[in-house]
Amino acid sequence: MSRHIQVNGVVEIQDSETHDDFMDKFIQFVESNGWSFGGGTQDITDEENKD
């Protein structure tokens, strides 16, 4: 049996890093713990800057 954890939130990264950079590090973290990730991500920088 396995556990399923849902994560809702925003991760703030440096301007010099890209969405792909974040995903590479995130997936590396997940896989290094023997876990898997199913879901999606979205860069919302432009949406935040509209306000």
PyMOL Python script that loads the backbone (N, CA, C, O; Angstrom):
from pymol import cmd

cmd.read_pdbstr("""\
ATOM      1  N   MET A   1       0.851  -1.179   0.000  1.00  0.00           N
ATOM      2  CA  MET A   1       0.000   0.000   0.000  1.00  0.00           C
ATOM      3  C   MET A   1       0.893   1.237   0.000  1.00  0.00           C
ATOM      4  O   MET A   1       1.976   1.222   0.584  1.00  0.00           O
ATOM      5  N   SER A   2       0.454   2.275  -0.635  1.00  0.00           N
ATOM      6  CA  SER A   2       1.221   3.528  -0.673  1.00  0.00           C
ATOM      7  C   SER A   2       0.345   4.672  -0.185  1.00  0.00           C
ATOM      8  O   SER A   2      -0.877   4.548  -0.096  1.00  0.00           O
ATOM      9  N   ARG A   3       0.988   5.774   0.125  1.00  0.00           N
ATOM     10  CA  ARG A   3       0.284   6.983   0.559  1.00  0.00           C
ATOM     11  C   ARG A   3       0.318   7.982  -0.588  1.00  0.00           C
ATOM     12  O   ARG A   3       1.259   7.990  -1.381  1.00  0.00           O
ATOM     13  N   HIS A   4      -0.702   8.819  -0.676  1.00  0.00           N
ATOM     14  CA  HIS A   4      -0.772   9.866  -1.702  1.00  0.00           C
ATOM     15  C   HIS A   4      -0.887  11.209  -1.007  1.00  0.00           C
ATOM     16  O   HIS A   4      -1.778  11.417  -0.183  1.00  0.00           O
ATOM     17  N   ILE A   5       0.009  12.113  -1.340  1.00  0.00           N
ATOM     18  CA  ILE A   5       0.057  13.448  -0.756  1.00  0.00           C
ATOM     19  C   ILE A   5      -0.231  14.463  -1.861  1.00  0.00           C
ATOM     20  O   ILE A   5       0.446  14.467  -2.889  1.00  0.00           O
ATOM     21  N   GLN A   6      -1.221  15.314  -1.658  1.00  0.00           N
ATOM     22  CA  GLN A   6      -1.507  16.377  -2.614  1.00  0.00           C
ATOM     23  C   GLN A   6      -0.843  17.652  -2.123  1.00  0.00           C
ATOM     24  O   GLN A   6      -0.968  18.020  -0.955  1.00  0.00           O
ATOM     25  N   VAL A   7      -0.134  18.324  -3.028  1.00  0.00           N
ATOM     26  CA  VAL A   7       0.573  19.560  -2.698  1.00  0.00           C
ATOM     27  C   VAL A   7      -0.069  20.699  -3.480  1.00  0.00           C
ATOM     28  O   VAL A   7      -0.181  20.623  -4.703  1.00  0.00           O
ATOM     29  N   ASN A   8      -0.491  21.751  -2.788  1.00  0.00           N
ATOM     30  CA  ASN A   8      -1.036  22.952  -3.426  1.00  0.00           C
ATOM     31  C   ASN A   8      -0.221  24.138  -2.926  1.00  0.00           C
ATOM     32  O   ASN A   8      -0.109  24.338  -1.717  1.00  0.00           O
ATOM     33  N   GLY A   9       0.339  24.916  -3.815  1.00  0.00           N
ATOM     34  CA  GLY A   9       1.125  26.058  -3.386  1.00  0.00           C
ATOM     35  C   GLY A   9       1.929  26.635  -4.527  1.00  0.00           C
ATOM     36  O   GLY A   9       1.740  26.280  -5.690  1.00  0.00           O
ATOM     37  N   VAL A  10       2.819  27.521  -4.177  1.00  0.00           N
ATOM     38  CA  VAL A  10       3.689  28.189  -5.145  1.00  0.00           C
ATOM     39  C   VAL A  10       5.112  28.108  -4.621  1.00  0.00           C
ATOM     40  O   VAL A  10       5.353  28.317  -3.432  1.00  0.00           O
ATOM     41  N   VAL A  11       6.047  27.808  -5.496  1.00  0.00           N
ATOM     42  CA  VAL A  11       7.459  27.803  -5.151  1.00  0.00           C
ATOM     43  C   VAL A  11       8.098  29.013  -5.822  1.00  0.00           C
ATOM     44  O   VAL A  11       7.975  29.189  -7.034  1.00  0.00           O
ATOM     45  N   GLU A  12       8.777  29.845  -5.044  1.00  0.00           N
ATOM     46  CA  GLU A  12       9.476  31.010  -5.591  1.00  0.00           C
ATOM     47  C   GLU A  12      10.909  30.607  -5.893  1.00  0.00           C
ATOM     48  O   GLU A  12      11.616  30.104  -5.019  1.00  0.00           O
ATOM     49  N   ILE A  13      11.343  30.830  -7.147  1.00  0.00           N
ATOM     50  CA  ILE A  13      12.708  30.508  -7.558  1.00  0.00           C
ATOM     51  C   ILE A  13      13.404  31.776  -8.039  1.00  0.00           C
ATOM     52  O   ILE A  13      12.768  32.810  -8.243  1.00  0.00           O
ATOM     53  N   GLN A  14      14.708  31.682  -8.215  1.00  0.00           N
ATOM     54  CA  GLN A  14      15.496  32.825  -8.677  1.00  0.00           C
ATOM     55  C   GLN A  14      15.132  33.187 -10.117  1.00  0.00           C
ATOM     56  O   GLN A  14      14.756  32.316 -10.901  1.00  0.00           O
ATOM     57  N   ASP A  15      15.245  34.472 -10.465  1.00  0.00           N
ATOM     58  CA  ASP A  15      14.955  34.936 -11.832  1.00  0.00           C
ATOM     59  C   ASP A  15      15.817  34.228 -12.865  1.00  0.00           C
ATOM     60  O   ASP A  15      15.399  34.052 -14.009  1.00  0.00           O
ATOM     61  N   SER A  16      17.019  33.820 -12.468  1.00  0.00           N
ATOM     62  CA  SER A  16      17.955  33.198 -13.404  1.00  0.00           C
ATOM     63  C   SER A  16      17.604  31.743 -13.711  1.00  0.00           C
ATOM     64  O   SER A  16      18.191  31.141 -14.610  1.00  0.00           O
ATOM     65  N   GLU A  17      16.654  31.176 -12.973  1.00  0.00           N
ATOM     66  CA  GLU A  17      16.261  29.795 -13.196  1.00  0.00           C
ATOM     67  C   GLU A  17      14.952  29.744 -13.981  1.00  0.00           C
ATOM     68  O   GLU A  17      14.114  30.640 -13.880  1.00  0.00           O
ATOM     69  N   THR A  18      14.798  28.694 -14.753  1.00  0.00           N
ATOM     70  CA  THR A  18      13.605  28.528 -15.579  1.00  0.00           C
ATOM     71  C   THR A  18      12.673  27.486 -14.974  1.00  0.00           C
ATOM     72  O   THR A  18      13.028  26.777 -14.032  1.00  0.00           O
ATOM     73  N   HIS A  19      11.486  27.414 -15.533  1.00  0.00           N
ATOM     74  CA  HIS A  19      10.530  26.382 -15.144  1.00  0.00           C
ATOM     75  C   HIS A  19      11.152  24.995 -15.326  1.00  0.00           C
ATOM     76  O   HIS A  19      10.996  24.123 -14.471  1.00  0.00           O
ATOM     77  N   ASP A  20      11.858  24.798 -16.443  1.00  0.00           N
ATOM     78  CA  ASP A  20      12.519  23.514 -16.690  1.00  0.00           C
ATOM     79  C   ASP A  20      13.582  23.226 -15.628  1.00  0.00           C
ATOM     80  O   ASP A  20      13.716  22.088 -15.180  1.00  0.00           O
ATOM     81  N   ASP A  21      14.341  24.259 -15.220  1.00  0.00           N
ATOM     82  CA  ASP A  21      15.330  24.078 -14.151  1.00  0.00           C
ATOM     83  C   ASP A  21      14.658  23.585 -12.880  1.00  0.00           C
ATOM     84  O   ASP A  21      15.124  22.645 -12.238  1.00  0.00           O
ATOM     85  N   PHE A  22      13.542  24.243 -12.526  1.00  0.00           N
ATOM     86  CA  PHE A  22      12.801  23.836 -11.339  1.00  0.00           C
ATOM     87  C   PHE A  22      12.332  22.396 -11.456  1.00  0.00           C
ATOM     88  O   PHE A  22      12.520  21.607 -10.530  1.00  0.00           O
ATOM     89  N   MET A  23      11.723  22.046 -12.581  1.00  0.00           N
ATOM     90  CA  MET A  23      11.195  20.696 -12.756  1.00  0.00           C
ATOM     91  C   MET A  23      12.290  19.648 -12.680  1.00  0.00           C
ATOM     92  O   MET A  23      12.095  18.592 -12.078  1.00  0.00           O
ATOM     93  N   ASP A  24      13.449  19.929 -13.287  1.00  0.00           N
ATOM     94  CA  ASP A  24      14.571  18.986 -13.213  1.00  0.00           C
ATOM     95  C   ASP A  24      14.947  18.716 -11.765  1.00  0.00           C
ATOM     96  O   ASP A  24      15.141  17.564 -11.379  1.00  0.00           O
ATOM     97  N   LYS A  25      15.053  19.773 -10.957  1.00  0.00           N
ATOM     98  CA  LYS A  25      15.427  19.628  -9.547  1.00  0.00           C
ATOM     99  C   LYS A  25      14.319  18.959  -8.743  1.00  0.00           C
ATOM    100  O   LYS A  25      14.593  18.132  -7.874  1.00  0.00           O
ATOM    101  N   PHE A  26      13.080  19.312  -9.028  1.00  0.00           N
ATOM    102  CA  PHE A  26      11.940  18.736  -8.315  1.00  0.00           C
ATOM    103  C   PHE A  26      11.846  17.233  -8.571  1.00  0.00           C
ATOM    104  O   PHE A  26      11.723  16.445  -7.633  1.00  0.00           O
ATOM    105  N   ILE A  27      11.903  16.844  -9.829  1.00  0.00           N
ATOM    106  CA  ILE A  27      11.809  15.428 -10.176  1.00  0.00           C
ATOM    107  C   ILE A  27      13.005  14.662  -9.616  1.00  0.00           C
ATOM    108  O   ILE A  27      12.854  13.528  -9.160  1.00  0.00           O
ATOM    109  N   GLN A  28      14.183  15.265  -9.645  1.00  0.00           N
ATOM    110  CA  GLN A  28      15.370  14.619  -9.066  1.00  0.00           C
ATOM    111  C   GLN A  28      15.146  14.371  -7.569  1.00  0.00           C
ATOM    112  O   GLN A  28      15.476  13.299  -7.064  1.00  0.00           O
ATOM    113  N   PHE A  29      14.586  15.357  -6.859  1.00  0.00           N
ATOM    114  CA  PHE A  29      14.276  15.213  -5.439  1.00  0.00           C
ATOM    115  C   PHE A  29      13.271  14.084  -5.211  1.00  0.00           C
ATOM    116  O   PHE A  29      13.469  13.226  -4.350  1.00  0.00           O
ATOM    117  N   VAL A  30      12.199  14.097  -5.988  1.00  0.00           N
ATOM    118  CA  VAL A  30      11.158  13.086  -5.837  1.00  0.00           C
ATOM    119  C   VAL A  30      11.739  11.691  -6.084  1.00  0.00           C
ATOM    120  O   VAL A  30      11.550  10.784  -5.273  1.00  0.00           O
ATOM    121  N   GLU A  31      12.442  11.522  -7.201  1.00  0.00           N
ATOM    122  CA  GLU A  31      12.967  10.211  -7.558  1.00  0.00           C
ATOM    123  C   GLU A  31      14.065   9.745  -6.613  1.00  0.00           C
ATOM    124  O   GLU A  31      14.211   8.544  -6.388  1.00  0.00           O
ATOM    125  N   SER A  32      14.847  10.681  -6.051  1.00  0.00           N
ATOM    126  CA  SER A  32      15.926  10.295  -5.128  1.00  0.00           C
ATOM    127  C   SER A  32      15.375   9.696  -3.839  1.00  0.00           C
ATOM    128  O   SER A  32      16.099   9.032  -3.097  1.00  0.00           O
ATOM    129  N   ASN A  33      14.093   9.933  -3.576  1.00  0.00           N
ATOM    130  CA  ASN A  33      13.438   9.367  -2.407  1.00  0.00           C
ATOM    131  C   ASN A  33      12.613   8.128  -2.750  1.00  0.00           C
ATOM    132  O   ASN A  33      11.915   7.585  -1.894  1.00  0.00           O
ATOM    133  N   GLY A  34      12.696   7.687  -4.001  1.00  0.00           N
ATOM    134  CA  GLY A  34      11.952   6.513  -4.432  1.00  0.00           C
ATOM    135  C   GLY A  34      10.478   6.777  -4.638  1.00  0.00           C
ATOM    136  O   GLY A  34       9.675   5.844  -4.639  1.00  0.00           O
ATOM    137  N   TRP A  35      10.112   8.027  -4.811  1.00  0.00           N
ATOM    138  CA  TRP A  35       8.728   8.439  -4.990  1.00  0.00           C
ATOM    139  C   TRP A  35       8.437   8.686  -6.467  1.00  0.00           C
ATOM    140  O   TRP A  35       9.338   8.624  -7.303  1.00  0.00           O
ATOM    141  N   SER A  36       7.193   8.962  -6.776  1.00  0.00           N
ATOM    142  CA  SER A  36       6.824   9.376  -8.131  1.00  0.00           C
ATOM    143  C   SER A  36       5.897  10.574  -8.031  1.00  0.00           C
ATOM    144  O   SER A  36       5.282  10.809  -6.991  1.00  0.00           O
ATOM    145  N   PHE A  37       5.801  11.327  -9.110  1.00  0.00           N
ATOM    146  CA  PHE A  37       4.961  12.521  -9.149  1.00  0.00           C
ATOM    147  C   PHE A  37       4.033  12.417 -10.340  1.00  0.00           C
ATOM    148  O   PHE A  37       4.465  12.094 -11.446  1.00  0.00           O
ATOM    149  N   GLY A  38       2.782  12.686 -10.120  1.00  0.00           N
ATOM    150  CA  GLY A  38       1.807  12.752 -11.194  1.00  0.00           C
ATOM    151  C   GLY A  38       1.028  14.043 -11.039  1.00  0.00           C
ATOM    152  O   GLY A  38       0.450  14.295  -9.981  1.00  0.00           O
ATOM    153  N   GLY A  39       1.006  14.833 -12.041  1.00  0.00           N
ATOM    154  CA  GLY A  39       0.306  16.103 -11.955  1.00  0.00           C
ATOM    155  C   GLY A  39       0.902  17.089 -12.926  1.00  0.00           C
ATOM    156  O   GLY A  39       1.571  16.713 -13.888  1.00  0.00           O
ATOM    157  N   GLY A  40       0.657  18.334 -12.669  1.00  0.00           N
ATOM    158  CA  GLY A  40       1.143  19.359 -13.569  1.00  0.00           C
ATOM    159  C   GLY A  40       1.742  20.522 -12.826  1.00  0.00           C
ATOM    160  O   GLY A  40       1.554  20.677 -11.620  1.00  0.00           O
ATOM    161  N   THR A  41       2.461  21.331 -13.556  1.00  0.00           N
ATOM    162  CA  THR A  41       3.026  22.564 -13.020  1.00  0.00           C
ATOM    163  C   THR A  41       2.783  23.665 -14.038  1.00  0.00           C
ATOM    164  O   THR A  41       2.538  23.397 -15.215  1.00  0.00           O
ATOM    165  N   GLN A  42       2.852  24.889 -13.581  1.00  0.00           N
ATOM    166  CA  GLN A  42       2.621  26.028 -14.471  1.00  0.00           C
ATOM    167  C   GLN A  42       3.421  27.206 -13.948  1.00  0.00           C
ATOM    168  O   GLN A  42       3.417  27.478 -12.748  1.00  0.00           O
ATOM    169  N   ASP A  43       4.108  27.907 -14.839  1.00  0.00           N
ATOM    170  CA  ASP A  43       4.805  29.140 -14.477  1.00  0.00           C
ATOM    171  C   ASP A  43       3.761  30.255 -14.462  1.00  0.00           C
ATOM    172  O   ASP A  43       3.196  30.594 -15.502  1.00  0.00           O
ATOM    173  N   ILE A  44       3.505  30.825 -13.283  1.00  0.00           N
ATOM    174  CA  ILE A  44       2.463  31.857 -13.130  1.00  0.00           C
ATOM    175  C   ILE A  44       3.056  33.249 -12.969  1.00  0.00           C
ATOM    176  O   ILE A  44       2.355  34.172 -12.552  1.00  0.00           O
ATOM    177  N   THR A  45       4.332  33.416 -13.291  1.00  0.00           N
ATOM    178  CA  THR A  45       5.005  34.696 -13.118  1.00  0.00           C
ATOM    179  C   THR A  45       4.258  35.833 -13.797  1.00  0.00           C
ATOM    180  O   THR A  45       4.034  36.877 -13.186  1.00  0.00           O
ATOM    181  N   ASP A  46       3.871  35.644 -15.053  1.00  0.00           N
ATOM    182  CA  ASP A  46       3.194  36.707 -15.799  1.00  0.00           C
ATOM    183  C   ASP A  46       1.829  37.033 -15.186  1.00  0.00           C
ATOM    184  O   ASP A  46       1.412  38.191 -15.186  1.00  0.00           O
ATOM    185  N   GLU A  47       1.139  36.029 -14.670  1.00  0.00           N
ATOM    186  CA  GLU A  47      -0.161  36.266 -14.034  1.00  0.00           C
ATOM    187  C   GLU A  47      -0.013  37.095 -12.771  1.00  0.00           C
ATOM    188  O   GLU A  47      -0.842  37.963 -12.500  1.00  0.00           O
ATOM    189  N   GLU A  48       1.037  36.838 -11.990  1.00  0.00           N
ATOM    190  CA  GLU A  48       1.270  37.577 -10.755  1.00  0.00           C
ATOM    191  C   GLU A  48       1.631  39.026 -11.039  1.00  0.00           C
ATOM    192  O   GLU A  48       1.274  39.918 -10.269  1.00  0.00           O
ATOM    193  N   ASN A  49       2.333  39.266 -12.133  1.00  0.00           N
ATOM    194  CA  ASN A  49       2.803  40.611 -12.464  1.00  0.00           C
ATOM    195  C   ASN A  49       1.692  41.501 -13.032  1.00  0.00           C
ATOM    196  O   ASN A  49       1.901  42.703 -13.195  1.00  0.00           O
ATOM    197  N   LYS A  50       0.530  40.945 -13.334  1.00  0.00           N
ATOM    198  CA  LYS A  50      -0.586  41.728 -13.867  1.00  0.00           C
ATOM    199  C   LYS A  50      -1.192  42.632 -12.797  1.00  0.00           C
ATOM    200  O   LYS A  50      -1.742  43.688 -13.108  1.00  0.00           O
ATOM    201  N   ASP A  51      -1.089  42.213 -11.535  1.00  0.00           N
ATOM    202  CA  ASP A  51      -1.715  42.975 -10.430  1.00  0.00           C
ATOM    203  C   ASP A  51      -1.000  44.258 -10.121  1.00  0.00           C
ATOM    204  O   ASP A  51      -1.411  44.994  -9.224  1.00  0.00           O
TER     205      ASP A  51
END
""", "prot")
cmd.dss("prot")
cmd.show_as("cartoon", "prot")
cmd.util.cbc("prot")
cmd.orient("prot")
